């Protein structure tokens, strides 16, 4: 029996086909490993980003905000399910694609049944608040079919294999770009969320301090009234020639008056002081105080006014005069070697919150600004400027209640206070008072 002989071209073709097939198999295995590692890495990155994004929502048990972050992941078709859980394992937010139910409880990282599972703890300031669980497909069905077709075509048509591989690489690049875009969106939302949470924490802190200080001031004021009443009775019972005891009574009465003034400032900060709001034109109010302001700031400070506002606002006129005078004196103290104080008013319509204002209501406002050329504030000082009893002045030079009283009065009047300052750049404090439709008289 004769052995079959193959010609060199056939052998070369078979060898080439075998090498091509072997190369294709090796390439397919390598690509599978590379794709799987990339999937694990991408899923882990998205899990860490989601954990950082929902930290505030989990801390405040805000299921709606957490669900918004989870819904943002649905643009990635390779993610099958996601879940956010608190420390007790209670599910706060989740999603699951068709055929993959949402996770009912926190899971563990691993790979099984063609899935990639990643679990990441949710933490804030070193404290664990819960966990995040993501499940992704290790290999989509469409990609597996494309790989098998490519292997078949690789044996017969090498050129087609190269084209298929090029197409697969292009698809991977597009998916990588999509993931990068989602990551950028999540990072931007995370930064915005962090900024909003910081402003919310500051607002809650000021609200809590205001309630506490207001209650204390109210009770303390009642005690002052009792002591003052007893001092009046004591003064009536003293003999006319008792000069020394009368001197002590008068000194005590004056100290109580100063204490009463202090409690009024605290009540102003806590928004519990009685106000008598009337329609006021801030431009006319500032113009009428020009002589008082010049006398209060002294000759070394030049006052410039830019009074452009025409709208009416509604506030307690006397308290507003005290606020303007207090801000002018603060500006004078920030310019020990003299400088310029610019007082400006303008009519503005705001669609978004100015500065770090929270709970803002868009609308028409009359803005009153006092800008000095003084030493300015650091960011840390600016952030605490309206805190009660916080002051950078030397001991005995200030109570730390001026700006806090101003803040409380403005908020009680329905307005907002914004501080813009930097070291060696001066300070600008702007009051946004809501526009009043009615006019005086």
C-alpha atoms as one frame of an Amber mdcrd trajectory, in Angstrom:
protein
   0.000   0.000   0.000   1.446   3.281  -1.087   1.741   6.084   1.365   0.030
   9.316   0.430   2.487  12.097  -0.231   1.632  15.735   0.130   3.204  18.385
  -2.017   5.280  21.133  -0.452   2.662  23.793  -1.101   0.028  21.668   0.590
   2.315  20.947   3.512   3.184  24.608   3.720  -0.498  25.500   3.643  -1.292
  22.908   6.305   1.635  24.091   8.410   0.560  27.666   7.951  -3.003  26.732
   8.843  -1.795  24.844  11.911   0.430  27.736  12.988  -2.374  30.168  12.311
  -4.784  28.023  14.300  -2.298  27.661  17.182  -1.587  31.377  17.098  -5.305
  32.033  17.048  -5.911  29.762  20.032  -3.032  31.321  21.987  -4.198  34.770
  21.037  -7.763  33.933  22.030  -6.662  32.579  25.413  -4.442  35.590  25.994
  -7.220  37.972  24.999  -9.666  36.121  27.258  -7.293  36.497  30.202  -6.623
  40.133  29.395 -10.321  40.891  28.992 -11.175  39.061  32.211  -8.497  40.973
  34.170  -9.717  44.252  32.677 -13.299  43.375  33.606 -12.248  42.635  37.186
 -10.295  45.890  37.335 -13.112  47.972  35.808 -15.726  46.405  38.075 -13.521
  47.012  41.141 -12.921  50.651  40.132 -16.628  51.264  39.646 -17.371  49.618
  43.004 -14.868  51.909  44.780 -16.230  54.991  43.002 -19.805  54.008  43.901
 -18.770  53.406  47.542 -17.187  56.871  47.741 -20.192  58.478  46.027 -22.876
  56.967  48.273 -20.996  57.496  51.559 -22.962  60.639  52.341 -26.260  59.063
  51.280 -25.656  55.995  53.486 -24.613  58.224  56.413 -27.863  60.192  56.138
 -29.940  57.113  55.143 -30.873  58.921  51.918 -32.163  56.049  49.781 -33.197
  58.341  46.946 -29.715  59.841  46.499 -28.127  56.382  46.743 -30.501  55.053
  44.051 -29.507  57.915  41.719 -25.863  56.871  41.923 -26.781  53.208  41.368
 -28.975  54.090  38.352 -26.001  55.896  36.776 -24.247  52.515  36.440 -26.944
  51.082  34.165 -25.235  52.689  31.142 -22.609  49.937  31.414 -24.224  46.911
  29.682 -21.771  44.499  31.305 -22.981  45.257  34.826 -25.699  42.765  35.748
 -26.643  43.870  39.260 -25.667  46.336  41.990 -26.615  46.936  45.594 -25.890
  49.370  48.439 -26.291  48.118  52.027 -25.919  49.596  55.501 -23.925  48.021
  58.336 -26.914  45.853  59.290 -27.128  44.377  55.800 -30.296  46.318  54.943
 -30.522  47.116  51.234 -30.738  50.874  50.559 -30.525  50.924  46.739 -30.123
  48.338  43.951 -30.765  47.341  40.349 -30.740  44.078  38.401 -30.972  43.396
  34.687 -33.381  40.964  33.099 -32.512  37.472  34.330 -30.351  38.747  37.186
 -32.272  39.717  40.327 -30.989  42.597  42.510 -28.772  41.381  45.388 -30.839
  40.829  48.537 -27.904  40.974  50.952 -24.228  41.986  50.936 -22.029  39.550
  49.019 -18.342  38.733  48.778 -15.812  39.298  45.990 -15.167  36.357  43.668
 -15.859  34.759  40.267 -18.318  31.951  39.567 -20.834  30.883  36.882 -19.435
  33.407  34.431 -19.920  36.320  36.883 -17.492  38.755  38.501 -18.610  39.755
  42.018 -16.970  42.707  43.796 -17.812  43.845  47.362 -16.366  47.111  48.717
 -16.974  48.678  52.142 -18.535  52.166  52.363 -16.555  54.251  54.829 -16.251
  57.873  55.895 -13.617  59.365  58.204 -12.366  55.873  59.040 -15.813  54.568
  60.062 -17.521  51.786  58.079 -21.060  52.804  57.093 -22.049  49.826  54.935
 -21.004  48.079  51.742 -21.410  48.113  47.944 -21.854  44.959  45.813 -21.465
  44.800  42.000 -21.967  41.813  39.689 -20.627  41.924  36.123 -20.554  39.443
  33.274 -17.162  37.769  32.856 -17.738  37.394  29.125 -20.803  38.556  27.137
 -22.455  35.973  24.888 -21.957  38.142  21.821 -18.230  38.219  22.370 -17.993
  34.435  22.818 -19.816  33.850  19.502 -17.564  36.353  17.755 -14.487  34.536
  19.127 -15.645  31.100  17.835 -16.494  32.486  14.406 -13.088  34.117  14.311
 -11.330  30.841  15.095 -13.196  29.071  12.257 -12.448  31.818   9.778  -8.838
  31.980  10.982  -8.075  28.557   9.513  -9.482  29.408   6.072  -9.035  33.121
   5.732  -6.324  34.844   7.736  -7.253  38.205   6.408 -10.768  37.903   7.789
  -9.350  36.938  11.192  -7.297  40.130  11.275 -10.402  42.115  10.375 -12.446
  40.413  13.114  -9.729  41.036  15.684  -9.538  44.676  14.615 -13.291  44.982
  15.037 -13.115  43.391  18.503 -10.332  45.754  19.512 -12.384  48.704  18.309
 -15.384  47.492  20.314 -13.202  47.146  23.410 -11.900  50.689  22.921 -15.428
  52.033  22.651 -16.481  50.198  25.815 -13.366  51.463  27.604 -14.244  55.012
  26.545 -17.794  54.542  27.777 -16.488  53.319  31.131 -14.062  56.238  31.331
 -16.925  58.637  30.607 -19.056  57.038  33.323 -16.127  57.230  35.734 -15.645
  60.934  34.988 -19.353  61.550  35.561 -19.282  59.687  38.862 -16.198  61.599
  40.008 -17.793  64.932  39.107 -20.981  63.970  40.951 -18.891  62.815  43.910
 -17.154  66.213  44.116 -20.487  68.038  43.856 -21.978  65.745  46.478 -19.062
  66.405  48.844 -19.500  70.171  48.422 -23.243  69.936  49.070 -22.741  67.716
  52.115 -20.220  70.162  53.602 -22.645  73.070  53.134 -25.458  70.983  54.636
 -23.333  70.068  57.655 -22.498  73.753  58.185 -26.187  74.714  57.976 -27.176
  71.995  60.465 -24.411  73.080  62.821 -25.510  76.714  62.739 -29.135  75.693
  63.255 -28.240  73.559  66.278 -26.025  76.252  67.808 -28.746  78.844  67.205
 -31.416  76.781  68.950 -29.168  76.088  71.930 -27.905  79.644  72.323 -31.406
  81.090  71.800 -32.865  78.970  74.579 -30.031  79.857  76.953 -30.259  83.575
  76.104 -34.025  83.604  76.668 -33.732  81.989  80.106 -30.744  84.154  81.005
 -32.660  87.276  80.023 -35.469  86.282  82.403 -32.923  85.979  85.211 -31.518
  89.403  84.353 -34.992  90.925  84.604 -35.473  89.332  88.046 -32.140  90.699
  89.305 -32.849  94.167  87.873 -36.242  94.188  89.570 -34.679  93.349  92.914
 -32.033  96.046  92.412 -34.805  98.615  91.867 -36.482  97.513  95.093 -33.133
  97.655  96.901 -32.454 101.177  95.591 -35.830 102.368  96.895 -35.118 100.934
 100.356 -31.647 102.472 100.700 -31.443 105.651 102.767 -30.670 108.825 100.783
 -27.259 109.210 102.428 -26.077 105.653 101.624 -23.783 106.721  98.794 -21.431
 103.728  98.842 -24.127 101.027  98.715 -25.959 103.049  96.021 -22.755 103.133
  93.977 -22.578  99.329  94.045 -26.250  99.078  93.018 -25.710 101.440  90.073
 -22.621  99.481  88.931 -24.521  96.209  89.144 -27.453  97.700  87.199 -25.114
  98.898  84.418 -23.502  95.451  84.207 -26.957  93.916  83.864 -27.730  96.330
  81.033 -24.593  95.134  79.221 -25.615  91.536  79.865 -29.080  92.267  78.478
 -27.476  93.700  75.335 -25.414  90.541  74.999 -28.509  88.347  75.240 -30.197
  90.461  72.562 -27.278  89.751  70.230 -27.538  86.047  70.945 -31.289  86.168
  70.300 -30.579  87.965  67.022 -28.247  85.153  65.958 -30.789  82.483  66.933
 -33.528  84.421  65.019 -35.713  84.856  68.113 -35.549  88.601  68.506 -38.805
  90.519  67.894 -38.647  92.429  64.595 -40.777  95.199  63.140 -40.354  94.801
  59.378 -41.353  97.732  57.160 -40.736  98.541  53.481 -37.252 100.066  53.197
 -35.134 101.400  50.356 -31.612 100.350  51.288 -30.038 103.021  49.070 -31.891
 105.765  50.976 -31.098 104.099  54.312 -27.350 104.077  53.588 -27.435 107.647
  52.285 -29.133 108.792  55.476 -26.392 107.162  57.582 -23.472 108.815  55.755
 -22.587 111.235  58.576 -22.829 108.516  61.239 -20.700 106.116  59.173 -17.963
 108.713  58.553 -17.832 109.535  62.255 -17.719 105.841  63.212 -14.909 104.722
  60.876 -12.711 107.782  61.397 -10.714 109.997  59.065  -8.222 107.318  57.985
 -10.910 105.366  56.137 -12.357 106.727  52.898 -16.012 105.845  52.311 -17.256
 105.419  48.761 -20.921 104.718  47.984 -22.385 103.148  44.838 -26.117 103.222
  45.550 -27.828 101.837  42.452 -30.704  99.840  43.988 -34.205 101.191  43.418
 -36.338  98.286  44.637 -37.926  98.129  48.055 -37.054  95.439  50.558 -38.805
  94.573  53.816 -36.874  94.509  57.094 -36.593  96.066  60.560 -35.129  99.487
  59.756 -33.442 100.035  63.135 -31.863  96.583  63.138 -30.651  97.094  59.562
 -28.981 100.356  60.600 -27.241  98.492  63.436 -26.103  95.801  60.990 -24.652
  98.342  58.523 -22.888 100.222  61.318 -21.479  96.995  62.801 -20.160  95.835
  59.397 -18.581  99.258  58.788 -16.815  99.148  62.169 -15.571  95.618  61.426
 -14.193  96.910  58.115 -12.462  99.788  59.939 -10.840  97.336  62.376  -9.569
  95.300  59.395  -7.796  98.433  58.055  -5.625  99.601  60.996  -3.525 101.797
  58.681  -6.523 103.197  56.850  -8.025 102.292  53.508 -11.238 102.452  51.498
 -14.696 101.177  52.415 -17.085 100.804  49.473 -20.783 100.498  50.247 -22.901
  99.474  47.256 -26.508  98.546  46.587 -27.967  96.990  43.470 -31.093  95.215
  42.263 -30.443  91.596  41.249 -32.486  88.634  40.053 -30.836  85.362  41.095
 -31.571  82.014  39.482 -28.985  80.089  41.541 -27.559  80.361  45.029 -24.706
  82.839  45.516 -21.568  81.638  47.310 -22.052  78.795  49.798 -25.725  79.593
  50.496 -28.003  76.609  51.170 -31.822  76.367  51.052 -31.836  79.166  48.477
 -35.026  80.478  46.865 -34.517  82.023  43.392 -36.071  85.426  42.849 -35.568
  89.185  43.050 -33.294  90.617  45.743 -31.761  93.900  46.817 -28.030  93.376
  47.383 -26.153  95.462  49.953 -22.343  95.057  49.853 -19.591  96.419  52.100
 -16.113  95.949  50.627 -12.904  96.953  52.402  -9.216  96.982  51.445  -8.109
  95.422  54.722  -6.086  92.392  55.733  -8.732  89.876  54.618  -9.488  86.439
  56.049  -8.050  82.995  55.543 -10.419  80.297  54.260 -10.587  78.754  57.737
 -11.494  82.106  59.315 -14.059  82.867  56.603 -15.752  79.489  57.158 -16.177
  80.249  60.892 -16.864  83.979  60.617 -20.561  83.744  61.571 -20.045  81.238
  64.381 -21.136  82.776  67.696 -18.298  83.913  69.997 -15.677  83.345  67.269
 -13.397  86.373  66.885  -9.873  87.101  65.707  -9.680  90.317  67.727  -7.538
  90.514  70.888  -9.065  89.622  74.251 -11.497  92.277  75.364 -11.778  93.862
  71.905 -14.759  91.894  70.625 -17.465  89.467  71.711 -17.555  87.439  68.488
 -21.288  88.107  68.122 -21.288  90.892  65.506 -21.357  88.760  62.361 -23.405
  86.016  63.990 -26.038  88.608  64.963 -25.980  89.949  61.389 -26.371  86.433
  59.990 -29.317  85.698  62.289 -31.067  88.990  61.478 -30.643  88.535  57.718
 -31.930  84.941  57.776 -34.847  85.914  60.036 -35.710  88.605  57.473 -35.715
  86.031  54.642 -32.357  87.090  53.192 -28.885  85.595  52.766 -25.344  86.579
  53.774 -22.274  85.869  51.625 -18.645  86.511  52.637 -15.919  86.819  49.991
 -12.428  87.277  51.408  -8.780  86.305  51.045  -5.598  87.341  52.868  -4.203
  90.700  51.680  -7.182  91.063  49.291  -9.749  92.568  51.619 -13.244  91.406
  52.487 -16.635  91.882  50.846 -19.794  91.046  52.784 -23.025  91.028  50.782
 -26.558  90.907  52.167 -29.276  89.692  49.777 -32.623  90.998  51.036 -35.811
  89.818  49.245 -37.593  92.404  47.175 -40.862  93.782  48.617 -43.734  94.538
  46.241 -45.396  97.168  48.424 -43.920 100.614  49.104 -43.802 102.701  52.228
 -46.545 105.210  52.760
